[in-house]
Amino acid sequence: MSEVIIYTTPTCVWCKTAKKFFQEHNIAYREIDVSKDFQKAEEMVQKSGQTAVPVIEVNGEVVIGFDKPKLQELLVLS
């Protein structure tokens, strides 16, 4: 089973798209709202070099934005 973490904000359209994608494929994920947790926002920037969301981590590999082909590859989905 993959460990998936998604760094989000409440108003992020691509974050909602990513979460919907995970739900459609029955992928469990942990959501971190960086608008409410400054420490986690800093962690996200350190991991990705990005301040924009979503930043998605799959088994330690960072994906910037909703990159569906990359997520499918990392999660071994067809």
N, C-alpha and C positions, 0 to 999 in steps of 0.2 A: 504494500500500500504506500502510495506517495504521500509525503508531507508537503502540504501546500499552504503558504501564507500569502495573503493579499493585503497590501497596504492601500488604504482607501480614504476617501472623504465622502460625506453624505451627498454632495452635489455632483460627483463625478459620473458622467454618463458611461464612460468606458469601464469604470469599476463595476457598475450595475450589469453591463454586458458580460464581463468576465464572470461575475458571480452567477449569472443566469446560465452561462456555458458550463460552469462546474456543476450546478444543480441538474442540468439536463443530462450530464454524464455521470451522475451519482458520485462526484468527487468531493470528499470531505475537505474543508479548508478552514483555516483560522483567519478571521478578519481583524485587522488592526486599523482603527480610525485615527489617522495621524493628525486630524484637526483637534482631537481631544487629548492626545498623548505626545507632548513635545519630545520626550525621551525616545519614543518609538519613531518619531519623525526623523530625529537625528540618526537613529540606527538605520533607517531606510536610506538616507542620503549617504551614509558611510558604505552601505552594501552596494548601492547602485550608482552613486554619483549624480542622482537625479532628485529634484524637488517635486516633480510632477508625479501624479498617480494615474493609473495603478502601477505599482511595482509588485511583481508576483515572484515568489520564490518557490521553486519546485525541487525538493530534495537538495537544497543548498545552491541550486543554479538560479540566477536572477534573470527575470524577463521584464523588460521595460515596456509598459503599455500592454494593450490586449493584442498580443501577437499569436493569433489562433494557430497557425501552422507550427510555431515553436512549442506552444503548449500541448498540441496534439502529439508532437514528437516526444516531448519529455514525459507525458502521461501515457504514452503508448496507446493512443486512440486512433481509430481510422476514420 
